[in-house]
Structure formats: structure tokens, C-alpha cells
């Protein structure tokens, strides 16, 4: 490919990033740390593309003096983007957005070494050099590649280690995000003059953007729980995979007297009650368990448990948590009350999704009638 072809590819990739930004402004929540990190990655990628575009324009025009800061910026964007990706991934995996300390310490060390090596190369020429106003790789260019690879291996290891906390339909795009630029980096390393990394990052970010859009479609805006549609698909997946000794359970949950809350205190208080209930349920289940808003004031939790005893332990945690919780309504403190219906799926006597949901729904209403 001619240099003009690579320039066209950079410009096209930059336009894709702009379109992603424009199309996401009305659907993403700027208050969400996850969405903010995505925008940071978008901005870093745009700077990376602009630097790659500038390096080719300046090399073609022979402006060696301007080439130096452009190359430095180009090199710096890679480790910074990799670290922001680690932070984004941590948000996907951990409820508080913080990976275990040892992971953070190692990745911060890699980031520091990479940035230190890049800045030192201005004097030492380790990673890059500028003979005669032009650009060439330094004798330790491979070290920069090694640090980048170490970062990618660690983030992929983090993802695989905690894969049970990631929904299967999102796992693939998260796993592929760093791999695509890595493969392109290996190609670019062995074929001088080919520019693939910057454009491949744009493609990888497009995958993440589509992932986020899918998550928005699958997430209840008010409570942050999954939607009924996603719940139905998830339970159907669990039914297909269930076998003796490896089954699952579900809990149907209903807020008692919810209509009375809306009628006496208004829909805003009703919304707060829904959010409060969601927070209680999240504290009582594991990160890998599935929580959805079934509809109205009903929620459903899907758990990977193999015995009734394990299921009873979760039910008891929810009852205990609810008994200690109070919700403020117009200055008054009132208890939160829930009705629960739970059932362990029996793969030896399989039933359909609707039949299973009817079972736990019936058990939940039986619990309500006993009060």
C-alpha cells in the first residue's frame, strides 16, 4: 500500500471514532465510571490516530523536528491506553471497580517502566531514534513490545481468572479487545512501513462500543438490574446446560404493598423503593449471580447452586438483610418487606422456561399469602 492509502485508513478510523462519540452522547451516562473510562479510551485512541497520521505526513514532507514530539506521543498512547483498559475491565468484573492489589501493583509498575523508557529514549535512543531528522527503531524497541505484551497477558489473565463474573455474551468482545491490536503489532513489527496498530485499536473500540450498547439494551435504566428479556434468555441458557449435580436455582421477589407506596407517597418514592430493594439484593448475592427486574415491583435472582441447603442460605441472607433495613419516606422510617419464592431446577424432570417461572411465581405468592 502507498503512504496515501495508510493516510486514508487513519482518516477513516478517526471518522469512526468521531461517529462513535456522537452516537453515544445521548445513550451513555456521563456519571457512570464505566462510560467515562470508555470516553477516555476513545480520546486516547483519537490522539494515537492523529499522531500516526501526523508522523506519516511529516515524514513525507521531511519535517524531522516536528516528527520527534509526534513519535513520543504515539509511543506514550499505547501504555496509557492499556492501563485505562485495565481500569475499564476492573469495572466490568468487580463491584467496587478495584482489582486485587497485586494486579494493580504489577500493571502500574509496567506502565511506569514503559513511560520511563519512552522518555529516556529521547536521550538514549533505546526505543526510537531520529538519525538525520528521520525515524528508526532503537536497539531496545523489543523491550517496549515486551512491556506491551506483558500488560496484555496480565489483563487477559485477569479476565479469564474472573470470567464467571462476566456474562458469557460480553466475554468474547472483552477478551478480543487487546488481542486484535496485539496481532497487528506482531505483523507491523516484521513488515516495515505497515501501519496497523492504530486502526486495529479503532476496530477493537468499535467492538467495545457495541458491547456497551447491548448492555444498555439488557439493563433496566431505573435499577441497574438486567431486563426481563435478558432474564428469559439467561434462564433458557441455564436450562439447556443443566445436568444432575450441576443445576441452578431461581428466586422470585416481590415488594410488599408497593401499590400503597405509590398511592400514598408518589411514584418518586416508589422508584426509590425499587432502587433500595435492588441494593439489598446485590449485597446478598455473589457478583457472578444474576439479578433482573422481572416487571413492576418484582425481581428475579438466578443462582448457581446445586442443593436446597445452598439456596436456603441465600434466602436467609436476604430475609436477614431485609429485617435490618429501613426506607425513609417523607421523613418517616418504614421497614422494607419482601415476599420470596424459590425453586431448584431439576434437570431429571425438565420443564420449560415458562413452567419454571410459574413455579417460582406461585411459591412467591404463597409466601405473600402467609403474611
N, C-alpha and C positions, 0 to 999 in steps of 0.2 A: 504493500500500500504506500502511496505517496504521502508526504507530510500533510498535504491539504486534506487527504482522507481522514487522517488522525485528528486534525483540527475540527473537521466536520463532526466526527464522532464525539469529541469533547463538547462541542457546542450543543449537539443533540442531547447528550447526557445532562448537561446543565439545564436545558429546557425541561427535561423530565423532572428534575429536582424542583424547579420553579412550579411546575404544574402540580406536583405532589403537595407542595406547601399551600398553594392557592386552594386546592380542592379539599384540604384537611382543615382549613381555618374554621369552618362552621360546624364541623363534626367533632373535633378534638377539644378536650377541656384543658385549657392552659394551666389550671390549678393542679392537674394530675402530674405527679413526678414522672410517671412513665411517658406521658406525652411530651413533657418538657425535654426529657432526655432524647426522645426521637427528634425533636426540632434541633437540638444541639448537634446530633449526628448529621442531620440534613445540612446545617450550616457548615460544619467541618468538611463534609463531602463537597459542598459548593466551592469552598476555599481551595480544596485539593484539586478540583477540576480546573478552577481558574488558574492555579499555579502551574498545572500541567499544560494548560493552553498557553499560558504566558511563556513557559520555558521553550516551547516549540516555536512560538512567534519570535522570541528574542534570539534563539539560536539561528533561525533562518535569516534574521536581519543582522546578526553579528553584534548584538549589544551585550557584550560579555559582562560589563559592570552591573547591569540590571539583572543578569542571569543569577548572580550569587544569592541575593535575598529570595528570589523565586524558588530556587532549588532547596534552600534551607526551609522555607515554608512548606514545600512539597514533602520533604522528609519528615518534618515535625507533625504534619497532619496524620500520618499513619499510626504512630504510637498513641497519640491523643485520642483518635477515633477508636482504637482498640480498647483503651481504658474506659471510654464512655460506653462502649458496647458492653463491657463487663458490668458496669453500673446498671445499664438497662436490663441485662439478663438477671441481675440480682433482684431487680424489682419484679420480674416475672416469677421468680422462684420463691422468694422469701417474703413473708407478710410485712416485715418491717423494712424491706429493701436492702438489708445488710447481709452480705455473705459472711461465712465464718471468718474469724480474724486471720487465720493462716493464709487463706486465699487472697484476702486484701493485701496483706503484707508482701507476699511474693509478687503480685501484679504491680503494686506501687513501686517495688524495687526494680522490676523490669522497665517500667515507664521511666524511672529516674535514670537508669543506665542508658537507655535509648536516647533520651533527650540530651544527657550529658555527652554522649558520643557524637551526636549530631552537632552540638555547639562547639565541641572540641575540634571537630573536623575542619572548622573554619581556619584553624591554625595548623593542625597536624595533617589534614588531608586523609584521615582514616577511612571515612565513609565515602567521601567525594572530593574531587579536586577540580581546579579550573586552570589548566595549563593554556597559556596563550589566549585567555579570555573565553575558552570553551569549557565544556563539562566532560568529566570522565569519572568512572567509579574508582574509589580509593582501594588500597590493598586490603582493608578490613570491611569492605562492603558486605561480605558474607556474614559478618558479626551482626550487622543491622538486620539482615534477613533472619538470622538465628533468633534474635530477640523478638522479632515479629512472630516467628513461628512458635516460640515458647509461650507467648501471650495467647495465641490462638489455641494451642494444645491445652493450656490451663483452663481457658473459658469453655472449651468443648468438654473437658473433663468435669468441670463444674456442672454443666448442663446434663451430662449423662449420669453423673452421680445422683443428682436430684431430679431425674426425669419423671419420677412418679408424681411430682408436684406440678408438672406441666401437662396440660390437656394434649392428648395424642395428636389432635388435628393441628395444633400450633407447633408441636415439637420439631417437625421436619423443616419448616421455614427458619426457625431459630437455629437449628443445627447447621443448615446450609449457608447462613449469612456469612460467617468468616471463611468457609471453605471455598466459596466461589472466587473471592479475591486472592486467596492463597494459591489456588491452581493457576490463576492468571499471573501471579507473581513468579511462579516457577517457570512459566513459559517466557515471560518477559526477561527473566534473568539469563536465559540461554539464547535468546534471539534479540540481539542488539537493535534498538530503534523501534521495537514494537511497544506500543503503549496500551496496556490492557487493564492495569490495576484500577485506575481512576474510574473508568467506565464500568468495570465489574462491580465496584462499590455502589454505583448508582443502581445497577440491576438488583443487587442484594438489598438495598434500602427499599426498592420498589416491592420486593417480597415482604419485607417487614411492614410496610405501609398496608399492603393487602391483608396481612395478618391482623393488624390493628383494626382495620375496617371490619373484618369478620368478627373480631372480639366485640366491637361496638354493637354489631347486629345481634350477638349472642348474650349481651349483658343488659339487665334491667337498669334503666337510667336512674331511677329513684334510689334503689337499694344497693346496686352494685352486684347483686346475685345474678346467676345465669337466668336466661329466659325459659319459658315453657317449651319452646321449640327445641332448644339445645338440650333441655332435660329429657324430652322424649327420645331424641337421638342417642343420648348418653345411656339411658336405661336399655334401649334396644341393643346397643353395643355390649352392655354387660350381660344381657340375657343370652346373646349368641356365644359369648365367651365363657359362661358359667358352666361349671362341672363339679361333681362331688368333691368336697374339700377345698374348692376354690370358687366360692359363690360371693354374693353381696347382699346387702340389706338396704331398705329404704325407710325413711321416717316421714310421715305427713304431719305437718304442723299447722295449727290454726290459732289465730289470736282471738281469745275470748272477748265477746262484747265489742267487737271492732266497729260495728254499725253504730253502737251507742256512743263510741268515742267521736265518730264523725258528726253525729247528730247533735251532741251536746257541746262539743268543743271545736268543731270545724274540721275541714279536710286537711288543713296545715298540721294540726295535732295528729290526725290520722297518719299523715306522711311520716311524722316524727316517730310514731309508734312502730311503723313498718321498718324504719331505719334502725331503731333501737333493738327491735327483735332480730334483725339481721346481724347486728354487732354481737348480741348474746350468743346466737347460734355459731358464729365464726369462732368465738372463744372456746366453744365446747367441742369442736371437731378439729381434725388434723388438716394441714394445708392440702394434702392430697385428696381429701374427701370433697364431695360435690354438693354445692348448695345452690338451689334455684328458687325463684319465686314462681309458685305454681299458678297463681292467679288471685287477684284481690288481696285478701289477708292470709292466704295460705302459702306455705313454703314446703319444700321437699329437700331432704338430705339423702344422698346416696353414699353408702359406706362400704369399704372393702373389709368385711368381717366374715368369718367362717362359722361362727357359733352364736347361739342365742345369748350366751353369757356375755360375749363381747358387745352385742347390741344393747343388752340391758345396762351395761356400764356407761355407754354413751347416753342412753335415755336418762339415767340417774344424774349424769353431769348436767344435762340440760335442765332437769327439774330443780336441781340444787342451785344452779346459776339463776334461774328464773325466780326462785323463792327469795333470793337476796337482792333482787333488782327492783328498783322503783323508777317510775317515769313521772316527770313533772308536767302537769297540765294546768296552765293558768295559775301557777303558784302553788297548786296542790300536788302532793306527792301520792301517787297511787300505784299499787302493785301491778306488775305485768303477769298475765295469766295465759297459759298456752294449753291447748289440747293436742295430744300426741297419739299417732297411730303408727306402729312399726311392724315390719314383717321381714323375715329372712327368705330370700328367694330359694326355692327348692328345685335344682336342676333335674332331679329324678322325676318330678311331676311338673314339667314345664307349662307355663301359661304365657299368654300374650302380654304385651305392654299394657293394654287397656285393662285386662283382667287383673294384672298385678297392681296397677294404680287403684283399681276399685277395691282391692283387698285392704290396702293401707288406708284408703279414704274411709272405708267402713269402720275400721278399727279406730280411726281418729274420731269419728262421730260417736262411737260407742264410749270413748273416753270423755267426750263432752257431755254426753247424757248422764254420766255417773256423777257429775258435779252438782 
